[in-house]
Amino acid sequence: MASDEFKTIPSMDDFKDQIEKSLKKIKEGDIIKGTVIGISESEAVLDLGIYAEGIVKIEELSSDPTFSIKRDVALGEEMYCVVVSEDDGMGNILLSKRQADEILSWEKLAEIMEAQTAVHVRIAQAVKGGVITWLYGIRGFIPASQLSIEYVEDLEAWVGKEIEAVVIAVSRKDRRLVLSGKEVELKKANKDRIRRMSKLVRGSVVTGTVEKIVPYGAFVNIGNGLTGLLHISQISEKRIKSPNEVLKEGETVTVQILDISDDKISLSMKAVAETSASEADDSEPAFTYQTGEEATTSLASLLKNIKLD
């Protein structure tokens, strides 16, 4: 019993820790980090690791008009805040995350632009030419042309959606933040294309559809989202001046995969034709011997008319 009581007695290290916390002073304007230990409809309570807890009123949590304290703040979350008041009259320290975001976010935004780090953002509003979102408490703009790799016609349909985006322009001086969801989609599409290309086999024969004819050849869709170049020199065994002499857009063709390199696929119709011709030649008998109407390869028949001296 006595041993249990001794366990509850604070150690010298505990006393030392408490003394250090009580001596640690802060002043208005300081930026301090805290951990969320309480959330209500009107404020968040932070453990600051010092003599008093910090209070962040809902209006000081974010500048984002779509901000929700229940949705966007979580217990255990760490956040940086500016000290607004050392004492709110009840022994707590008043803080502002919104002001800290304004100070720290521009530097952080520049860093993630440099690293091309993808971030999750929620579309808050549709405006002329694009949409508005908020990142680290800073208002950002995504042009309609940068929302997606697909053409975007109805901007209002994107409001409320959460997308991945990268920062493509940031200026604290001009208070300018521009993001792109399209860039993220392009990177993912390219990575997926490389994966699908890795499954192609050189020399294999596939069917495809002529998508576009150009002076130097034609682009052929061979399926699975992959398109290869059928060079004019690989269209026909005969010399042609224009791909249009042989091909038309929308036509289905059989091609051989000649090469896969530098993210490009080289195709050939000529190789398919040459292979077919070679196989046809190989299938014909080399010799045919006939006596009357009956074919024979007997030794007697071969020597029948040969005279030996």
VEXDREN-2710 file (C-alpha; in Angstrom, 1 decimal):
% VEXDREN-2710
k/r/px/py/pz
1/MET/0.0/0.0/0.0
2/ALA/2.8/2.3/1.0
3/SER/4.6/1.6/-2.3
4/ASP/1.5/2.7/-4.3
5/GLU/1.4/6.0/-2.4
6/PHE/5.1/6.7/-3.2
7/LYS/4.4/6.2/-6.9
8/THR/2.0/9.2/-6.9
9/ILE/4.7/11.6/-5.5
10/PRO/6.1/13.8/-8.3
11/SER/9.8/13.3/-9.1
12/MET/12.3/16.1/-9.1
13/ASP/12.2/16.0/-12.9
14/ASP/8.4/16.7/-12.7
15/PHE/8.9/19.6/-10.4
16/LYS/11.7/21.0/-12.6
17/ASP/9.4/20.7/-15.7
18/GLN/6.6/22.5/-13.9
19/ILE/9.0/25.3/-12.8
20/GLU/10.3/25.7/-16.4
21/LYS/6.8/26.0/-17.7
22/SER/5.8/28.6/-15.1
23/LEU/8.9/30.6/-15.9
24/LYS/8.4/30.5/-19.7
25/LYS/7.0/33.9/-20.7
26/ILE/5.4/34.9/-23.9
27/LYS/4.3/38.2/-25.2
28/GLU/1.8/39.5/-27.8
29/GLY/2.9/39.0/-31.3
30/ASP/4.9/35.8/-30.6
31/ILE/4.2/32.8/-32.8
32/ILE/3.7/29.7/-30.7
33/LYS/2.9/26.0/-31.5
34/GLY/0.1/24.1/-29.6
35/THR/-1.8/20.9/-29.8
36/VAL/-5.6/20.8/-30.0
37/ILE/-7.0/19.3/-26.8
38/GLY/-10.6/20.6/-27.0
39/ILE/-13.1/21.7/-29.7
40/SER/-16.4/23.5/-29.3
41/GLU/-18.7/25.3/-31.7
42/SER/-17.0/28.6/-31.0
43/GLU/-13.4/27.9/-30.2
44/ALA/-10.5/25.4/-30.0
45/VAL/-8.4/24.8/-26.9
46/LEU/-4.7/24.3/-27.3
47/ASP/-2.1/22.7/-25.0
48/LEU/0.9/25.1/-25.3
49/GLY/3.2/23.2/-23.0
50/ILE/3.4/26.2/-20.6
51/TYR/1.7/27.6/-17.6
52/ALA/-1.6/28.2/-19.4
53/GLU/-3.8/26.9/-22.2
54/GLY/-4.4/28.7/-25.4
55/ILE/-7.8/29.7/-26.8
56/VAL/-8.4/30.2/-30.5
57/LYS/-11.8/31.8/-31.2
58/ILE/-13.6/30.5/-34.4
59/GLU/-13.1/33.8/-36.2
60/GLU/-9.4/33.5/-35.6
61/LEU/-9.0/30.0/-36.9
62/SER/-9.2/30.7/-40.6
63/SER/-9.9/33.3/-43.3
64/ASP/-11.7/30.7/-45.4
65/PRO/-15.4/31.5/-45.6
66/THR/-16.2/27.8/-46.0
67/PHE/-14.3/26.9/-42.9
68/SER/-16.0/24.5/-40.4
69/ILE/-14.5/24.1/-37.0
70/LYS/-16.0/20.6/-36.6
71/ARG/-14.8/19.4/-40.0
72/ASP/-11.5/21.2/-40.4
73/VAL/-10.1/21.0/-36.8
74/ALA/-9.1/17.7/-35.2
75/LEU/-8.1/16.7/-31.7
76/GLY/-4.3/16.1/-31.5
77/GLU/-3.7/18.5/-34.4
78/GLU/-0.8/20.8/-34.1
79/MET/-1.1/24.4/-35.2
80/TYR/1.0/27.6/-35.1
81/CYS/-0.7/30.7/-33.7
82/VAL/0.1/34.3/-33.0
83/VAL/-0.4/35.4/-29.4
84/VAL/-3.1/38.0/-29.4
85/SER/-3.4/38.5/-25.6
86/GLU/-1.4/37.0/-22.7
87/ASP/-4.5/36.7/-20.6
88/ASP/-8.2/36.7/-21.5
89/GLY/-9.2/37.5/-18.0
90/MET/-9.7/33.8/-17.1
91/GLY/-6.0/32.8/-17.1
92/ASN/-6.0/31.6/-20.8
93/ILE/-3.8/32.9/-23.6
94/LEU/-5.8/34.3/-26.6
95/LEU/-4.4/33.1/-30.0
96/SER/-4.9/33.6/-33.7
97/LYS/-4.2/30.9/-36.2
98/ARG/-5.4/33.1/-39.0
99/GLN/-2.7/35.7/-38.3
100/ALA/0.0/33.0/-38.1
101/ASP/-1.1/31.6/-41.4
102/GLU/-0.7/35.0/-43.0
103/ILE/2.9/35.1/-41.7
104/LEU/4.0/31.6/-42.3
105/SER/2.0/30.3/-45.2
106/TRP/3.6/32.3/-48.0
107/GLU/7.0/30.8/-47.2
108/LYS/5.4/27.3/-47.0
109/LEU/3.6/27.8/-50.3
110/ALA/6.9/28.8/-52.0
111/GLU/8.5/25.6/-50.6
112/ILE/5.7/23.3/-51.9
113/MET/5.8/25.0/-55.3
114/GLU/9.5/24.4/-55.5
115/ALA/9.0/20.8/-54.6
116/GLN/5.9/20.4/-56.7
117/THR/4.2/18.7/-53.8
118/ALA/0.5/17.8/-54.4
119/VAL/-2.0/19.1/-51.8
120/HIS/-5.6/18.4/-51.3
121/VAL/-7.9/21.5/-51.6
122/ARG/-11.6/22.0/-51.6
123/ILE/-13.3/24.2/-54.2
124/ALA/-15.0/27.0/-52.3
125/GLN/-16.5/29.2/-55.1
126/ALA/-16.8/29.6/-58.8
127/VAL/-15.8/32.9/-60.3
128/LYS/-15.2/34.3/-63.8
129/GLY/-12.5/32.2/-65.5
130/GLY/-12.0/29.7/-62.7
131/VAL/-12.6/28.7/-59.1
132/ILE/-11.5/29.8/-55.6
133/THR/-9.9/27.6/-53.0
134/TRP/-8.0/28.1/-49.8
135/LEU/-4.6/26.7/-48.8
136/TYR/-3.0/27.3/-45.4
137/GLY/-5.4/30.1/-44.9
138/ILE/-4.5/31.8/-48.2
139/ARG/-7.0/32.5/-50.9
140/GLY/-6.0/30.7/-54.1
141/PHE/-7.2/30.7/-57.7
142/ILE/-7.5/27.8/-60.1
143/PRO/-8.1/28.8/-63.7
144/ALA/-10.7/26.8/-65.6
145/SER/-8.0/25.6/-68.0
146/GLN/-6.0/24.2/-65.0
147/LEU/-8.9/22.4/-63.2
148/SER/-8.6/19.1/-65.2
149/ILE/-7.2/17.5/-68.3
150/GLU/-10.8/17.3/-69.5
151/TYR/-12.6/20.4/-70.8
152/VAL/-14.5/22.1/-68.0
153/GLU/-17.7/23.8/-69.0
154/ASP/-19.7/24.0/-65.8
155/LEU/-17.6/25.6/-63.0
156/GLU/-20.4/25.6/-60.5
157/ALA/-20.5/21.8/-60.6
158/TRP/-17.0/21.8/-59.1
159/VAL/-17.9/23.8/-56.0
160/GLY/-17.6/21.6/-52.9
161/LYS/-15.3/19.1/-54.6
162/GLU/-12.0/18.2/-53.2
163/ILE/-9.1/17.8/-55.6
164/GLU/-5.4/17.3/-55.7
165/ALA/-3.4/20.3/-57.0
166/VAL/0.0/21.8/-57.2
167/VAL/1.1/25.4/-56.7
168/ILE/2.2/27.0/-60.0
169/ALA/2.5/30.6/-59.0
170/VAL/3.0/32.3/-55.6
171/SER/3.7/35.9/-54.7
172/ARG/3.4/37.3/-51.2
173/LYS/3.9/40.8/-52.5
174/ASP/1.0/40.6/-54.9
175/ARG/-0.9/38.3/-52.7
176/ARG/-1.2/35.9/-55.6
177/LEU/-1.6/32.2/-55.3
178/VAL/-2.4/30.0/-58.4
179/LEU/-2.9/26.3/-58.4
180/SER/-3.4/23.5/-61.0
181/GLY/-5.3/20.3/-60.7
182/LYS/-4.5/19.6/-64.3
183/GLU/-0.8/19.2/-63.7
184/VAL/-1.5/16.5/-61.1
185/GLU/-3.8/14.6/-63.5
186/LEU/-1.2/14.8/-66.3
187/LYS/1.5/13.4/-64.0
188/LYS/-0.7/10.5/-63.0
189/ALA/-1.8/9.9/-66.6
190/ASN/1.8/9.9/-67.8
191/LYS/2.8/7.5/-65.0
192/ASP/-0.1/5.2/-66.0
193/ARG/0.9/5.4/-69.7
194/ILE/4.5/4.4/-68.9
195/ARG/3.1/1.4/-66.9
196/ARG/0.9/0.4/-69.9
197/MET/3.7/0.9/-72.4
198/SER/5.9/-1.4/-70.4
199/LYS/3.5/-4.3/-71.2
200/LEU/3.9/-3.9/-74.9
201/VAL/6.1/-6.4/-76.8
202/ARG/8.4/-5.4/-79.7
203/GLY/7.5/-7.3/-82.8
204/SER/4.0/-8.1/-81.8
205/VAL/1.2/-7.5/-84.3
206/VAL/-1.9/-5.5/-83.2
207/THR/-4.9/-3.8/-84.7
208/GLY/-5.6/-0.1/-84.3
209/THR/-7.5/2.8/-85.6
210/VAL/-6.1/5.7/-87.6
211/GLU/-6.7/8.8/-85.5
212/LYS/-4.9/11.4/-87.4
213/ILE/-3.0/11.7/-90.7
214/VAL/-0.1/14.0/-91.0
215/PRO/2.4/14.6/-93.9
216/TYR/5.0/12.3/-92.4
217/GLY/2.7/9.5/-91.4
218/ALA/-0.3/8.7/-89.3
219/PHE/-1.1/8.3/-85.6
220/VAL/-2.7/5.0/-84.8
221/ASN/-4.6/4.2/-81.6
222/ILE/-3.7/0.6/-80.6
223/GLY/-6.0/0.5/-77.6
224/ASN/-5.6/0.9/-73.9
225/GLY/-5.2/4.6/-74.3
226/LEU/-2.0/4.2/-76.3
227/THR/-1.2/5.8/-79.7
228/GLY/1.8/5.1/-81.9
229/LEU/3.3/6.7/-85.0
230/LEU/3.1/4.9/-88.3
231/HIS/5.8/6.7/-90.3
232/ILE/5.1/7.2/-94.1
233/SER/8.1/4.9/-94.8
234/GLN/6.3/2.1/-92.9
235/ILE/2.9/2.3/-94.5
236/SER/3.5/0.5/-97.7
237/GLU/6.1/-1.6/-99.5
238/LYS/5.6/0.8/-102.5
239/ARG/7.0/4.3/-102.3
240/ILE/4.1/6.8/-101.6
241/LYS/4.1/10.6/-101.6
242/SER/1.3/11.0/-99.0
243/PRO/-0.2/8.7/-96.3
244/ASN/-3.6/9.7/-97.8
245/GLU/-2.9/7.5/-100.8
246/VAL/-3.3/4.4/-98.6
247/LEU/-5.0/5.5/-95.3
248/LYS/-8.0/7.4/-94.1
249/GLU/-8.9/8.6/-90.6
250/GLY/-11.1/6.1/-88.7
251/GLU/-9.8/3.2/-90.7
252/THR/-8.8/0.0/-88.9
253/VAL/-5.3/-1.2/-89.7
254/THR/-3.0/-4.1/-88.7
255/VAL/0.4/-3.0/-87.5
256/GLN/3.6/-4.4/-86.0
257/ILE/5.2/-2.7/-83.0
258/LEU/8.7/-1.8/-84.2
259/ASP/10.1/0.0/-81.2
260/ILE/9.1/1.4/-77.8
261/SER/11.5/4.2/-76.6
262/ASP/11.5/7.7/-75.2
263/ASP/7.8/7.4/-74.5
264/LYS/7.1/6.8/-78.2
265/ILE/5.7/3.8/-80.0
266/SER/6.8/3.1/-83.6
267/LEU/4.5/1.1/-85.8
268/SER/4.7/-0.6/-89.2
269/MET/2.2/-1.9/-91.8
270/LYS/5.0/-2.7/-94.2
271/ALA/6.5/-5.2/-91.7
272/VAL/3.2/-7.0/-91.4
273/ALA/2.9/-7.3/-95.2
274/GLU/6.4/-8.6/-95.5
275/THR/5.9/-11.2/-92.8
276/SER/2.7/-12.3/-94.5
277/ALA/4.4/-12.6/-97.9
278/SER/7.3/-14.6/-96.3
279/GLU/4.9/-17.0/-94.6
280/ALA/3.0/-17.5/-97.9
281/ASP/6.3/-18.4/-99.7
282/ASP/7.2/-20.8/-96.9
283/SER/3.9/-22.6/-97.2
284/GLU/4.4/-23.5/-101.0
285/PRO/6.1/-26.9/-101.8
286/ALA/9.6/-26.5/-103.2
287/PHE/9.2/-29.3/-105.8
288/THR/6.4/-31.1/-107.6
289/TYR/7.0/-34.2/-109.6
290/GLN/4.3/-35.6/-111.9
291/THR/4.0/-38.9/-113.9
292/GLY/0.8/-38.6/-115.8
293/GLU/-1.7/-37.2/-113.3
294/GLU/-0.1/-38.7/-110.2
295/ALA/2.6/-37.0/-108.1
296/THR/5.5/-39.1/-107.0
297/THR/8.9/-38.7/-105.4
298/SER/10.1/-42.4/-105.6
299/LEU/13.7/-43.1/-106.5
300/ALA/12.7/-45.2/-109.4
301/SER/10.8/-42.4/-111.0
302/LEU/13.7/-40.0/-110.6
303/LEU/16.2/-42.4/-112.2
304/LYS/13.8/-43.7/-114.9
305/ASN/15.2/-41.6/-117.8
306/ILE/18.8/-41.3/-116.7
307/LYS/21.3/-43.2/-118.8
308/LEU/24.7/-44.2/-117.3
309/ASP/27.8/-44.9/-119.5
END
